Amino acid sequence: MEKGRTHYAIKNSLYSSVAQLISLTIKFLMQTIFIRTLGATYLGINGLFTNVLTVLSFAELGIGSVIVYSLYRPVAENDIPLINGYMDFYKKAYRIIGSMVAVLGLILLPFIPYLIHGKVISHIYIIYLCYLINSVSSYFLNYKRGILTASQKDYVNIVNQVSFQIVQFVIQFLVLVYLKNFILYLVVQILCTVTSNITITKKINKVFPFLLLNNSEPLNDEKIKKLKGNILEIFGSRVGGIVLNSTDNIIISSFIGVIFVGKYSNYALVATGIQSLLNKLVSATTPSIGNFIINGDIESVEKLLKKHFFINYTLAVFSATLLIVNFQPFVAIWAGKSYLLSFLTVVILVANFYLYQVRQTATTFLFAFGIFRFQGIKSIIEALTNIFISIVLIKLGWGINGVLTGTLLTTILISSWWENRQIFHYGFKKSVKSFLIKQYLFIILGVLIIGMVYTITSFVLIGGLTGIIVRSIIAILILCILFTGLFWRNEEFNYLMYLIYRVLKSVKK
């Protein structure tokens, strides 16, 4: 059983990592073409409406996450009627949600111009409706992807998404370069989204033919009650998470200007792209962890959490270091010096990236355990705190730095301890104090390491792409030496070395 979990965890992580690299490359190339053909204004509109539709997606309520968690046990036990019962519930819920998002999106339509500070954009309503249609279409066709995640076969889903991403990129590239038509660019996105969802549905029906059988077990009152309770908690968490992480562009556009959204989106693309790559790597293990929790003892699960934290922490330090060392010269080469933001803005952005990434172990284990209690109220408090601090700092003249500092302070004050407290209190039934002390010491150590490496690499005065490569190599070498020197006796460090060996062995095969 352990071999099966490890095999699927590594396979899903490898597929996720390669897919995310491809996805990040495509997004980077598309952003470059976007800058060259349509300019900063449309780049800002793209970032703004993407955030608006993310906010509207709060109607999803986190049902997908709850259903995937609920499927872990019936999938492990091959309880086909119960699996079909959950999938029927999932389908009905998503049809209702898709309709809700459509209605909310149409209600918002008259207010769209008020979200764009100081700019008049041609065909703005048609552009917004294209984003809305693309978002709504997924709810009616996308729900079956959850069983792939629960059954540790998410790599099937990954292949589908990457394949259509590549097709979409090629067609959109031709549209932007030869026609420079933003609306047609969005129509291509809609067609690819719909086709991708239809294709994966057919594939899932072939892999899991029992989904087509009319033998579902209706969910009893106890299961429905538990689902509703978890969904309500995730709803609050979903709303809070969206407001915390997905409203920056809306606040920047409304208070500062859509041009700044365009500039910020370049940095955000790189940071969130790397974030997504790392998250795919660590979250691909969630089904395996969930399976391990069901079948393993709690002491072994706690050891697994500590190993997961160290691996995630290492990824966070390495990636944050490479970002702070290379962010400004990279954006200058890629988009041009006119798109640069201040170095202070970059520091705050990377700090947000670093703390967000360190949190991913807690997030992964929360969902693997199915601990949703009080997540809702916590996230709503997070959201209100973030908005309050951001707007106050903007009014004090902090500009875009105020928006990013609002997110940073909210993470430090609330998120950095709450999620771990929930895992230890409800999952391990013990105090979180020693783990939190260890986490904060590691975070501070990471900040010192990042600062030290940045200081050393700042003496490299080579410009251009060569300078980025040289600084990156020096930074990685220093990090490897420091981590080996500091942690070589650490059990989690040795486990990381073992995993790297396993991954390399798998790649060779």
QUIKA-V226178 format. One record per pair of residues at least 24 apart in sequence whose ideal C-beta (glycine too) atoms are under 7 Angstrom apart, sorted by sequence separation. I is the first residue (numbers start at 0). J is the second residue. D is the distance in Angstrom with one decimal. If there is no record, write none. Layout:
BEGIN
i:j:d
I:J:D
I:J:D
END
This chain:
BEGIN
i:j:d
167:191:4.0
385:409:4.4
166:191:6.1
384:409:4.9
452:477:5.2
323:349:4.8
452:478:6.5
62:89:7.0
104:131:4.1
322:349:5.0
163:191:5.2
381:409:5.4
384:413:6.6
62:92:5.1
281:311:5.4
319:349:5.5
322:352:6.5
163:194:6.6
163:195:3.9
381:413:5.2
319:352:5.9
380:413:6.5
381:414:6.3
448:481:5.9
100:134:6.3
101:135:4.8
319:353:4.1
100:135:5.4
160:195:6.6
159:195:6.1
377:413:6.8
59:96:5.6
277:314:5.1
58:96:5.1
97:135:5.3
100:138:6.5
315:353:5.6
318:356:6.9
159:198:6.1
159:199:4.4
377:417:5.3
58:99:4.4
97:138:3.0
277:318:6.4
315:356:3.8
58:100:5.2
96:138:5.4
97:139:5.1
314:356:6.7
315:357:5.1
156:199:6.4
159:202:6.7
56:100:6.6
55:100:5.4
58:103:6.7
93:138:4.9
94:139:6.3
273:318:5.4
311:356:6.9
312:357:6.0
311:357:6.9
155:202:6.4
55:103:5.4
311:359:5.4
55:104:5.7
93:142:4.4
311:360:4.7
155:206:6.6
370:421:5.3
90:142:5.3
270:322:6.7
308:360:4.3
351:403:6.2
370:422:6.5
89:142:4.9
129:182:6.5
136:189:6.7
140:193:6.8
307:360:5.0
347:400:6.0
365:418:5.9
372:425:6.5
368:422:6.6
126:181:6.6
130:185:6.9
133:188:5.6
137:192:6.3
141:196:5.3
144:199:6.3
344:399:5.9
348:403:5.8
351:406:5.4
355:410:6.9
370:425:4.9
89:145:6.4
126:182:6.4
129:185:3.7
133:189:4.7
136:192:5.9
140:196:3.6
147:203:6.6
304:360:6.7
307:363:6.8
344:400:5.6
347:403:4.4
351:407:5.3
354:410:4.9
358:414:6.1
362:418:6.5
365:421:6.4
370:426:6.0
125:182:6.0
129:186:6.6
132:189:5.6
136:193:5.3
140:197:6.2
143:200:5.4
146:203:6.6
343:400:6.1
347:404:5.8
350:407:5.6
361:418:3.7
365:422:6.2
361:419:5.0
364:422:5.2
368:426:4.6
126:185:6.7
133:192:5.4
137:196:6.3
340:399:6.9
344:403:6.7
351:410:7.0
86:146:6.6
122:182:6.4
129:189:6.5
140:200:6.3
143:203:4.6
266:326:6.8
304:364:5.6
347:407:6.0
358:418:6.6
146:207:6.1
354:415:6.6
361:422:6.2
266:330:6.6
265:330:5.7
47:114:6.4
143:210:7.0
265:334:5.1
265:338:5.6
266:340:6.5
70:145:6.8
74:149:4.9
288:363:6.7
292:367:5.9
44:120:6.2
70:146:6.5
74:150:5.0
262:338:5.2
288:364:6.7
292:368:6.1
263:340:6.8
40:118:6.4
52:130:5.4
56:134:6.7
67:145:4.9
71:149:5.8
262:340:5.9
270:348:6.2
274:352:6.4
281:359:5.3
285:363:5.3
289:367:4.4
48:127:5.9
52:131:6.7
66:145:5.5
70:149:3.6
277:356:6.0
284:363:6.9
288:367:4.0
67:148:5.1
274:355:6.7
278:359:6.1
282:363:5.8
285:366:5.9
44:126:6.7
48:130:4.5
52:134:4.5
63:145:5.7
67:149:5.0
266:348:5.8
270:352:5.0
274:356:6.5
281:363:5.9
285:367:5.3
357:442:6.1
353:445:6.9
86:210:6.2
83:209:6.9
301:427:5.5
323:449:6.2
83:210:6.5
87:215:5.0
324:452:6.8
83:212:6.9
312:441:5.6
316:445:4.5
320:449:4.9
324:453:5.7
79:209:4.8
88:218:6.0
153:283:6.5
297:427:6.1
315:445:6.9
319:449:5.6
323:453:5.3
83:214:6.3
84:215:4.5
332:463:6.6
83:215:3.4
84:216:4.3
316:448:6.0
320:452:5.1
324:456:5.0
332:464:6.4
83:216:7.0
84:217:5.9
312:445:7.0
316:449:6.6
80:214:5.4
84:218:5.1
79:214:7.0
80:215:6.0
81:216:4.9
114:249:6.3
151:286:4.7
80:216:3.7
116:252:6.0
151:287:6.2
263:399:6.4
115:252:6.0
116:253:5.8
149:286:6.1
114:252:5.8
116:254:6.8
148:286:5.9
233:371:5.5
236:374:3.9
239:377:7.0
240:378:5.5
243:381:5.1
328:466:6.2
329:467:6.0
18:157:4.5
22:161:6.7
25:164:5.6
29:168:6.1
36:175:4.7
114:253:5.7
116:255:6.8
117:256:5.7
118:257:5.2
232:371:3.8
235:374:6.5
236:375:5.4
239:378:2.3
243:382:5.5
250:389:5.8
254:393:5.3
328:467:5.8
11:151:6.6
14:154:3.9
21:161:5.4
25:165:6.9
32:172:6.1
36:176:6.6
41:181:5.7
116:256:4.9
232:372:6.0
235:375:2.0
238:378:6.5
239:379:4.8
242:382:3.3
259:399:5.9
116:257:6.4
233:374:6.6
234:375:6.0
235:376:5.9
238:379:6.3
11:153:5.1
15:157:6.0
18:160:6.9
22:164:5.9
29:171:6.6
33:175:6.8
37:179:6.8
115:257:5.2
229:371:4.5
232:374:4.9
236:378:4.3
239:381:4.8
243:385:5.0
325:467:5.0
11:154:5.6
14:157:4.7
18:161:4.6
25:168:4.6
32:175:5.2
36:179:5.3
232:375:4.6
235:378:5.4
239:382:4.2
242:385:6.4
255:398:6.1
7:151:3.8
10:154:5.8
32:176:6.7
37:181:6.1
231:375:6.5
235:379:5.2
238:382:6.6
242:386:6.5
255:399:6.2
325:470:6.1
324:470:5.1
325:471:6.4
251:399:6.0
321:471:5.9
324:474:5.3
251:402:5.8
250:402:5.3
321:474:6.0
320:474:5.4
247:402:5.3
69:226:6.6
320:478:6.2
247:406:6.9
65:226:6.2
317:478:5.6
316:478:7.0
243:406:6.4
65:229:4.6
65:230:5.4
243:409:6.2
62:230:5.8
65:233:5.7
61:230:6.6
64:233:6.0
313:482:6.6
60:230:5.4
61:233:3.0
60:233:6.3
61:234:6.3
60:234:4.5
61:236:6.4
61:237:4.6
60:237:6.1
59:237:6.8
57:237:5.4
57:238:4.9
309:491:3.5
313:495:6.5
309:492:6.7
57:241:5.4
306:491:4.9
310:495:5.3
305:491:5.8
309:495:6.5
54:241:5.4
53:241:6.0
306:494:4.8
54:245:6.0
53:245:4.2
54:246:6.5
50:245:5.2
50:246:6.5
50:248:4.2
51:249:6.5
50:249:5.3
47:248:5.3
46:248:4.7
47:249:6.6
47:252:4.9
43:252:6.7
47:257:6.4
44:257:6.6
47:260:5.6
43:257:3.9
46:260:4.8
43:258:6.0
46:261:6.9
71:286:6.9
75:290:5.9
40:257:6.3
43:260:3.7
40:258:6.6
43:261:3.7
46:264:4.0
71:289:4.4
75:293:6.1
39:258:5.3
42:261:3.9
71:290:6.4
40:261:6.6
43:264:6.8
68:289:6.8
72:293:6.0
39:261:3.6
42:264:5.8
71:293:6.3
39:262:6.7
30:265:6.7
30:268:5.4
27:268:6.9
26:268:6.0
26:272:6.0
23:272:3.9
23:276:6.1
19:275:5.5
20:276:6.4
19:276:4.0
16:276:6.4
19:279:4.6
16:279:6.2
15:279:3.5
16:280:5.2
15:280:6.1
12:280:5.3
15:283:4.4
12:283:4.4
11:283:3.8
12:284:6.5
8:283:6.7
8:284:4.6
8:287:4.0
7:287:5.8
4:287:4.3
4:290:5.6
4:291:6.0
0:294:6.3
68:366:6.2
34:334:5.5
68:369:4.6
31:333:6.6
64:366:5.9
13:502:6.8
9:501:6.2
13:505:6.6
9:502:6.3
9:505:5.7
END
